[in-house]
Every structure is written in structure tokens, then in C-alpha cells.
Amino acid sequence: MPGEDLRSTQQRAADTLVRLEQDNDLWITTASEGRPWLVPLSFHWTGQV
């Protein structure tokens, strides 16, 4: 059923922190006039916001 797998705000925040702590790469995506543009980005998370 649609919407059954929605995560709470707290769960989304926890999931995001895990990804920031464990991952080293991500993709930044934009779209201009219907054309997507993807750029790989490497990062190092220091734990600070």
C-alpha cells in the first residue's frame, strides 16, 4: 500500500547520519530545462554541522 514504508523524521535523520559516517562518495544532481546533470562528489564527514 502506498505510504506504508514512510520513515519518521527521527529515522530519516538517523539514516542520514549513518550514511555520512560510512560513505565517502555521493552524487549531486541538478536539472536545467529538463536535462539532468550528475556530478560525483567525494567527502569526509567530521561530525559537525
CHARMM-style PDB file with segment names, atoms N, HN, CA, C and O in Angstrom:
ATOM      1  N   MET     1       0.840  -1.172   0.000  1.00  0.00      PROA
ATOM      2  CA  MET     1       0.000   0.000   0.000  1.00  0.00      PROA
ATOM      3  C   MET     1       0.894   1.247   0.000  1.00  0.00      PROA
ATOM      4  O   MET     1       1.882   1.285   0.734  1.00  0.00      PROA
ATOM      5  N   PRO     2       0.578   2.246  -0.789  1.00  0.00      PROA
ATOM      6  CA  PRO     2       1.394   3.465  -0.836  1.00  0.00      PROA
ATOM      7  C   PRO     2       1.475   4.146   0.530  1.00  0.00      PROA
ATOM      8  O   PRO     2       0.472   4.263   1.234  1.00  0.00      PROA
ATOM      9  N   GLY     3       2.659   4.586   0.892  1.00  0.00      PROA
ATOM     10  HN  GLY     3       3.474   4.491   0.320  1.00  0.00      PROA
ATOM     11  CA  GLY     3       2.841   5.312   2.141  1.00  0.00      PROA
ATOM     12  C   GLY     3       3.145   4.446   3.348  1.00  0.00      PROA
ATOM     13  O   GLY     3       3.462   4.970   4.416  1.00  0.00      PROA
ATOM     14  N   GLU     4       3.055   3.133   3.201  1.00  0.00      PROA
ATOM     15  HN  GLU     4       2.798   2.707   2.334  1.00  0.00      PROA
ATOM     16  CA  GLU     4       3.296   2.258   4.346  1.00  0.00      PROA
ATOM     17  C   GLU     4       4.753   2.243   4.777  1.00  0.00      PROA
ATOM     18  O   GLU     4       5.048   1.993   5.945  1.00  0.00      PROA
ATOM     19  N   ASP     5       5.666   2.505   3.854  1.00  0.00      PROA
ATOM     20  HN  ASP     5       5.427   2.708   2.905  1.00  0.00      PROA
ATOM     21  CA  ASP     5       7.082   2.421   4.183  1.00  0.00      PROA
ATOM     22  C   ASP     5       7.713   3.786   4.469  1.00  0.00      PROA
ATOM     23  O   ASP     5       8.934   3.926   4.396  1.00  0.00      PROA
ATOM     24  N   LEU     6       6.900   4.788   4.791  1.00  0.00      PROA
ATOM     25  HN  LEU     6       5.909   4.674   4.850  1.00  0.00      PROA
ATOM     26  CA  LEU     6       7.437   6.111   5.097  1.00  0.00      PROA
ATOM     27  C   LEU     6       8.182   6.078   6.428  1.00  0.00      PROA
ATOM     28  O   LEU     6       7.709   5.499   7.406  1.00  0.00      PROA
ATOM     29  N   ARG     7       9.353   6.707   6.445  1.00  0.00      PROA
ATOM     30  HN  ARG     7       9.737   7.177   5.650  1.00  0.00      PROA
ATOM     31  CA  ARG     7      10.148   6.767   7.669  1.00  0.00      PROA
ATOM     32  C   ARG     7       9.800   8.024   8.453  1.00  0.00      PROA
ATOM     33  O   ARG     7       9.422   9.045   7.878  1.00  0.00      PROA
ATOM     34  N   SER     8       9.930   7.938   9.759  1.00  0.00      PROA
ATOM     35  HN  SER     8      10.236   7.109  10.226  1.00  0.00      PROA
ATOM     36  CA  SER     8       9.711   9.109  10.606  1.00  0.00      PROA
ATOM     37  C   SER     8      10.874  10.087  10.414  1.00  0.00      PROA
ATOM     38  O   SER     8      11.916   9.726   9.866  1.00  0.00      PROA
ATOM     39  N   THR     9      10.688  11.305  10.863  1.00  0.00      PROA
ATOM     40  HN  THR     9       9.842  11.598  11.309  1.00  0.00      PROA
ATOM     41  CA  THR     9      11.752  12.305  10.787  1.00  0.00      PROA
ATOM     42  C   THR     9      12.981  11.835  11.555  1.00  0.00      PROA
ATOM     43  O   THR     9      14.110  12.010  11.096  1.00  0.00      PROA
ATOM     44  N   GLN    10      12.762  11.242  12.717  1.00  0.00      PROA
ATOM     45  HN  GLN    10      11.845  11.100  13.090  1.00  0.00      PROA
ATOM     46  CA  GLN    10      13.875  10.751  13.521  1.00  0.00      PROA
ATOM     47  C   GLN    10      14.626   9.629  12.796  1.00  0.00      PROA
ATOM     48  O   GLN    10      15.856   9.580  12.839  1.00  0.00      PROA
ATOM     49  N   GLN    11      13.893   8.730  12.131  1.00  0.00      PROA
ATOM     50  HN  GLN    11      12.895   8.770  12.096  1.00  0.00      PROA
ATOM     51  CA  GLN    11      14.536   7.635  11.415  1.00  0.00      PROA
ATOM     52  C   GLN    11      15.309   8.151  10.209  1.00  0.00      PROA
ATOM     53  O   GLN    11      16.409   7.673   9.931  1.00  0.00      PROA
ATOM     54  N   ARG    12      14.746   9.128   9.484  1.00  0.00      PROA
ATOM     55  HN  ARG    12      13.853   9.516   9.710  1.00  0.00      PROA
ATOM     56  CA  ARG    12      15.455   9.709   8.341  1.00  0.00      PROA
ATOM     57  C   ARG    12      16.740  10.385   8.789  1.00  0.00      PROA
ATOM     58  O   ARG    12      17.768  10.255   8.124  1.00  0.00      PROA
ATOM     59  N   ALA    13      16.700  11.113   9.921  1.00  0.00      PROA
ATOM     60  HN  ALA    13      15.865  11.219  10.461  1.00  0.00      PROA
ATOM     61  CA  ALA    13      17.898  11.774  10.445  1.00  0.00      PROA
ATOM     62  C   ALA    13      18.949  10.743  10.840  1.00  0.00      PROA
ATOM     63  O   ALA    13      20.131  10.919  10.547  1.00  0.00      PROA
ATOM     64  N   ALA    14      18.528   9.674  11.499  1.00  0.00      PROA
ATOM     65  HN  ALA    14      17.567   9.531  11.737  1.00  0.00      PROA
ATOM     66  CA  ALA    14      19.467   8.617  11.894  1.00  0.00      PROA
ATOM     67  C   ALA    14      20.076   7.951  10.665  1.00  0.00      PROA
ATOM     68  O   ALA    14      21.280   7.695  10.633  1.00  0.00      PROA
ATOM     69  N   ASP    15      19.261   7.669   9.656  1.00  0.00      PROA
ATOM     70  HN  ASP    15      18.283   7.877   9.681  1.00  0.00      PROA
ATOM     71  CA  ASP    15      19.758   7.060   8.420  1.00  0.00      PROA
ATOM     72  C   ASP    15      20.762   7.970   7.721  1.00  0.00      PROA
ATOM     73  O   ASP    15      21.769   7.498   7.192  1.00  0.00      PROA
ATOM     74  N   THR    16      20.491   9.265   7.717  1.00  0.00      PROA
ATOM     75  HN  THR    16      19.673   9.648   8.146  1.00  0.00      PROA
ATOM     76  CA  THR    16      21.393  10.228   7.084  1.00  0.00      PROA
ATOM     77  C   THR    16      22.738  10.268   7.797  1.00  0.00      PROA
ATOM     78  O   THR    16      23.783  10.293   7.146  1.00  0.00      PROA
ATOM     79  N   LEU    17      22.722  10.274   9.121  1.00  0.00      PROA
ATOM     80  HN  LEU    17      21.874  10.254   9.650  1.00  0.00      PROA
ATOM     81  CA  LEU    17      23.979  10.282   9.872  1.00  0.00      PROA
ATOM     82  C   LEU    17      24.796   9.025   9.612  1.00  0.00      PROA
ATOM     83  O   LEU    17      26.020   9.100   9.500  1.00  0.00      PROA
ATOM     84  N   VAL    18      24.150   7.883   9.514  1.00  0.00      PROA
ATOM     85  HN  VAL    18      23.156   7.822   9.604  1.00  0.00      PROA
ATOM     86  CA  VAL    18      24.863   6.640   9.205  1.00  0.00      PROA
ATOM     87  C   VAL    18      25.534   6.754   7.846  1.00  0.00      PROA
ATOM     88  O   VAL    18      26.697   6.381   7.689  1.00  0.00      PROA
ATOM     89  N   ARG    19      24.802   7.272   6.860  1.00  0.00      PROA
ATOM     90  HN  ARG    19      23.857   7.576   6.988  1.00  0.00      PROA
ATOM     91  CA  ARG    19      25.387   7.414   5.515  1.00  0.00      PROA
ATOM     92  C   ARG    19      26.561   8.382   5.524  1.00  0.00      PROA
ATOM     93  O   ARG    19      27.579   8.123   4.883  1.00  0.00      PROA
ATOM     94  N   LEU    20      26.432   9.494   6.243  1.00  0.00      PROA
ATOM     95  HN  LEU    20      25.605   9.705   6.764  1.00  0.00      PROA
ATOM     96  CA  LEU    20      27.523  10.467   6.309  1.00  0.00      PROA
ATOM     97  C   LEU    20      28.757   9.875   6.979  1.00  0.00      PROA
ATOM     98  O   LEU    20      29.883  10.173   6.581  1.00  0.00      PROA
ATOM     99  N   GLU    21      28.550   9.041   7.990  1.00  0.00      PROA
ATOM    100  HN  GLU    21      27.635   8.800   8.313  1.00  0.00      PROA
ATOM    101  CA  GLU    21      29.670   8.441   8.715  1.00  0.00      PROA
ATOM    102  C   GLU    21      30.331   7.308   7.942  1.00  0.00      PROA
ATOM    103  O   GLU    21      31.529   7.075   8.106  1.00  0.00      PROA
ATOM    104  N   GLN    22      29.576   6.593   7.095  1.00  0.00      PROA
ATOM    105  HN  GLN    22      28.604   6.782   6.961  1.00  0.00      PROA
ATOM    106  CA  GLN    22      30.106   5.400   6.442  1.00  0.00      PROA
ATOM    107  C   GLN    22      30.476   5.594   4.975  1.00  0.00      PROA
ATOM    108  O   GLN    22      31.381   4.924   4.478  1.00  0.00      PROA
ATOM    109  N   ASP    23      29.803   6.484   4.282  1.00  0.00      PROA
ATOM    110  HN  ASP    23      29.068   7.029   4.685  1.00  0.00      PROA
ATOM    111  CA  ASP    23      30.051   6.670   2.854  1.00  0.00      PROA
ATOM    112  C   ASP    23      31.170   7.685   2.621  1.00  0.00      PROA
ATOM    113  O   ASP    23      31.457   8.519   3.479  1.00  0.00      PROA
ATOM    114  N   ASN    24      31.787   7.600   1.457  1.00  0.00      PROA
ATOM    115  HN  ASN    24      31.553   6.922   0.760  1.00  0.00      PROA
ATOM    116  CA  ASN    24      32.827   8.554   1.067  1.00  0.00      PROA
ATOM    117  C   ASN    24      32.454   9.326  -0.190  1.00  0.00      PROA
ATOM    118  O   ASN    24      33.055  10.358  -0.487  1.00  0.00      PROA
ATOM    119  N   ASP    25      31.477   8.839  -0.919  1.00  0.00      PROA
ATOM    120  HN  ASP    25      30.988   8.001  -0.677  1.00  0.00      PROA
ATOM    121  CA  ASP    25      31.085   9.448  -2.188  1.00  0.00      PROA
ATOM    122  C   ASP    25      29.575   9.634  -2.237  1.00  0.00      PROA
ATOM    123  O   ASP    25      28.819   8.873  -1.632  1.00  0.00      PROA
ATOM    124  N   LEU    26      29.155  10.652  -2.964  1.00  0.00      PROA
ATOM    125  HN  LEU    26      29.769  11.270  -3.455  1.00  0.00      PROA
ATOM    126  CA  LEU    26      27.737  10.882  -3.210  1.00  0.00      PROA
ATOM    127  C   LEU    26      27.590  11.545  -4.566  1.00  0.00      PROA
ATOM    128  O   LEU    26      28.578  11.948  -5.181  1.00  0.00      PROA
ATOM    129  N   TRP    27      26.363  11.658  -5.028  1.00  0.00      PROA
ATOM    130  HN  TRP    27      25.560  11.331  -4.529  1.00  0.00      PROA
ATOM    131  CA  TRP    27      26.075  12.299  -6.313  1.00  0.00      PROA
ATOM    132  C   TRP    27      25.245  13.549  -6.071  1.00  0.00      PROA
ATOM    133  O   TRP    27      24.236  13.508  -5.367  1.00  0.00      PROA
ATOM    134  N   ILE    28      25.672  14.655  -6.652  1.00  0.00      PROA
ATOM    135  HN  ILE    28      26.492  14.689  -7.224  1.00  0.00      PROA
ATOM    136  CA  ILE    28      24.902  15.894  -6.655  1.00  0.00      PROA
ATOM    137  C   ILE    28      24.174  15.935  -7.994  1.00  0.00      PROA
ATOM    138  O   ILE    28      24.783  15.756  -9.048  1.00  0.00      PROA
ATOM    139  N   THR    29      22.877  16.171  -7.942  1.00  0.00      PROA
ATOM    140  HN  THR    29      22.382  16.316  -7.085  1.00  0.00      PROA
ATOM    141  CA  THR    29      22.075  16.140  -9.159  1.00  0.00      PROA
ATOM    142  C   THR    29      21.301  17.442  -9.319  1.00  0.00      PROA
ATOM    143  O   THR    29      20.681  17.926  -8.372  1.00  0.00      PROA
ATOM    144  N   THR    30      21.343  18.003 -10.520  1.00  0.00      PROA
ATOM    145  HN  THR    30      21.847  17.610 -11.289  1.00  0.00      PROA
ATOM    146  CA  THR    30      20.542  19.176 -10.854  1.00  0.00      PROA
ATOM    147  C   THR    30      19.865  18.923 -12.194  1.00  0.00      PROA
ATOM    148  O   THR    30      20.216  17.987 -12.912  1.00  0.00      PROA
ATOM    149  N   ALA    31      18.908  19.752 -12.517  1.00  0.00      PROA
ATOM    150  HN  ALA    31      18.623  20.512 -11.934  1.00  0.00      PROA
ATOM    151  CA  ALA    31      18.245  19.648 -13.815  1.00  0.00      PROA
ATOM    152  C   ALA    31      17.964  21.055 -14.319  1.00  0.00      PROA
ATOM    153  O   ALA    31      17.429  21.892 -13.592  1.00  0.00      PROA
ATOM    154  N   SER    32      18.324  21.301 -15.554  1.00  0.00      PROA
ATOM    155  HN  SER    32      18.759  20.620 -16.144  1.00  0.00      PROA
ATOM    156  CA  SER    32      18.071  22.586 -16.182  1.00  0.00      PROA
ATOM    157  C   SER    32      17.337  22.333 -17.488  1.00  0.00      PROA
ATOM    158  O   SER    32      17.849  21.657 -18.381  1.00  0.00      PROA
ATOM    159  N   GLU    33      16.160  22.868 -17.589  1.00  0.00      PROA
ATOM    160  HN  GLU    33      15.744  23.417 -16.864  1.00  0.00      PROA
ATOM    161  CA  GLU    33      15.350  22.720 -18.796  1.00  0.00      PROA
ATOM    162  C   GLU    33      15.204  21.257 -19.199  1.00  0.00      PROA
ATOM    163  O   GLU    33      15.304  20.904 -20.374  1.00  0.00      PROA
ATOM    164  N   GLY    34      14.963  20.409 -18.185  1.00  0.00      PROA
ATOM    165  HN  GLY    34      14.882  20.697 -17.230  1.00  0.00      PROA
ATOM    166  CA  GLY    34      14.696  19.014 -18.462  1.00  0.00      PROA
ATOM    167  C   GLY    34      15.905  18.131 -18.679  1.00  0.00      PROA
ATOM    168  O   GLY    34      15.751  16.944 -18.969  1.00  0.00      PROA
ATOM    169  N   ARG    35      17.105  18.677 -18.549  1.00  0.00      PROA
ATOM    170  HN  ARG    35      17.230  19.641 -18.314  1.00  0.00      PROA
ATOM    171  CA  ARG    35      18.315  17.870 -18.753  1.00  0.00      PROA
ATOM    172  C   ARG    35      19.008  17.639 -17.418  1.00  0.00      PROA
ATOM    173  O   ARG    35      19.519  18.585 -16.819  1.00  0.00      PROA
ATOM    174  N   PRO    36      19.036  16.396 -16.941  1.00  0.00      PROA
ATOM    175  CA  PRO    36      19.704  16.122 -15.670  1.00  0.00      PROA
ATOM    176  C   PRO    36      21.219  16.224 -15.798  1.00  0.00      PROA
ATOM    177  O   PRO    36      21.788  15.952 -16.855  1.00  0.00      PROA
ATOM    178  N   TRP    37      21.854  16.617 -14.714  1.00  0.00      PROA
ATOM    179  HN  TRP    37      21.392  16.838 -13.855  1.00  0.00      PROA
ATOM    180  CA  TRP    37      23.303  16.706 -14.661  1.00  0.00      PROA
ATOM    181  C   TRP    37      23.732  16.093 -13.340  1.00  0.00      PROA
ATOM    182  O   TRP    37      23.325  16.559 -12.276  1.00  0.00      PROA
ATOM    183  N   LEU    38      24.551  15.051 -13.399  1.00  0.00      PROA
ATOM    184  HN  LEU    38      24.882  14.672 -14.264  1.00  0.00      PROA
ATOM    185  CA  LEU    38      25.023  14.369 -12.206  1.00  0.00      PROA
ATOM    186  C   LEU    38      26.519  14.584 -12.047  1.00  0.00      PROA
ATOM    187  O   LEU    38      27.281  14.441 -13.003  1.00  0.00      PROA
ATOM    188  N   VAL    39      26.932  14.928 -10.833  1.00  0.00      PROA
ATOM    189  HN  VAL    39      26.312  15.045 -10.056  1.00  0.00      PROA
ATOM    190  CA  VAL    39      28.338  15.167 -10.545  1.00  0.00      PROA
ATOM    191  C   VAL    39      28.724  14.338  -9.320  1.00  0.00      PROA
ATOM    192  O   VAL    39      28.107  14.480  -8.264  1.00  0.00      PROA
ATOM    193  N   PRO    40      29.739  13.474  -9.444  1.00  0.00      PROA
ATOM    194  CA  PRO    40      30.194  12.725  -8.274  1.00  0.00      PROA
ATOM    195  C   PRO    40      30.955  13.644  -7.322  1.00  0.00      PROA
ATOM    196  O   PRO    40      31.686  14.534  -7.757  1.00  0.00      PROA
ATOM    197  N   LEU    41      30.780  13.424  -6.044  1.00  0.00      PROA
ATOM    198  HN  LEU    41      30.186  12.701  -5.691  1.00  0.00      PROA
ATOM    199  CA  LEU    41      31.436  14.250  -5.035  1.00  0.00      PROA
ATOM    200  C   LEU    41      31.978  13.340  -3.938  1.00  0.00      PROA
ATOM    201  O   LEU    41      31.238  12.537  -3.369  1.00  0.00      PROA
ATOM    202  N   SER    42      33.254  13.466  -3.645  1.00  0.00      PROA
ATOM    203  HN  SER    42      33.855  14.118  -4.107  1.00  0.00      PROA
ATOM    204  CA  SER    42      33.855  12.746  -2.521  1.00  0.00      PROA
ATOM    205  C   SER    42      33.887  13.683  -1.325  1.00  0.00      PROA
ATOM    206  O   SER    42      34.077  14.889  -1.481  1.00  0.00      PROA
ATOM    207  N   PHE    43      33.702  13.130  -0.132  1.00  0.00      PROA
ATOM    208  HN  PHE    43      33.547  12.150  -0.006  1.00  0.00      PROA
ATOM    209  CA  PHE    43      33.651  13.969   1.056  1.00  0.00      PROA
ATOM    210  C   PHE    43      34.206  13.223   2.261  1.00  0.00      PROA
ATOM    211  O   PHE    43      34.350  12.001   2.245  1.00  0.00      PROA
ATOM    212  N   HSD    44      34.511  13.983   3.300  1.00  0.00      PROA
ATOM    213  HN  HSD    44      34.393  14.976   3.312  1.00  0.00      PROA
ATOM    214  CA  HSD    44      34.918  13.425   4.591  1.00  0.00      PROA
ATOM    215  C   HSD    44      34.075  14.118   5.651  1.00  0.00      PROA
ATOM    216  O   HSD    44      34.174  15.332   5.830  1.00  0.00      PROA
ATOM    217  N   TRP    45      33.256  13.361   6.347  1.00  0.00      PROA
ATOM    218  HN  TRP    45      33.176  12.375   6.202  1.00  0.00      PROA
ATOM    219  CA  TRP    45      32.362  13.903   7.372  1.00  0.00      PROA
ATOM    220  C   TRP    45      33.110  14.017   8.691  1.00  0.00      PROA
ATOM    221  O   TRP    45      33.690  13.039   9.163  1.00  0.00      PROA
ATOM    222  N   THR    46      33.102  15.211   9.294  1.00  0.00      PROA
ATOM    223  HN  THR    46      32.632  16.006   8.911  1.00  0.00      PROA
ATOM    224  CA  THR    46      33.790  15.430  10.567  1.00  0.00      PROA
ATOM    225  C   THR    46      32.857  15.300  11.759  1.00  0.00      PROA
ATOM    226  O   THR    46      33.299  15.349  12.907  1.00  0.00      PROA
ATOM    227  N   GLY    47      31.565  15.135  11.490  1.00  0.00      PROA
ATOM    228  HN  GLY    47      31.206  15.095  10.557  1.00  0.00      PROA
ATOM    229  CA  GLY    47      30.596  15.020  12.573  1.00  0.00      PROA
ATOM    230  C   GLY    47      30.014  16.349  12.994  1.00  0.00      PROA
ATOM    231  O   GLY    47      29.149  16.395  13.869  1.00  0.00      PROA
ATOM    232  N   GLN    48      30.469  17.432  12.390  1.00  0.00      PROA
ATOM    233  HN  GLN    48      31.171  17.395  11.679  1.00  0.00      PROA
ATOM    234  CA  GLN    48      29.962  18.757  12.728  1.00  0.00      PROA
ATOM    235  C   GLN    48      28.988  19.227  11.663  1.00  0.00      PROA
ATOM    236  O   GLN    48      29.125  18.916  10.480  1.00  0.00      PROA
ATOM    237  N   VAL    49      28.001  19.986  12.117  1.00  0.00      PROA
ATOM    238  HN  VAL    49      27.889  20.239  13.078  1.00  0.00      PROA
ATOM    239  CA  VAL    49      27.021  20.548  11.187  1.00  0.00      PROA
ATOM    240  C   VAL    49      27.343  21.996  10.959  1.00  0.00      PROA
ATOM    241  OT1 VAL    49      26.644  22.673  10.205  1.00  0.00      PROA
TER     242      VAL     49
END
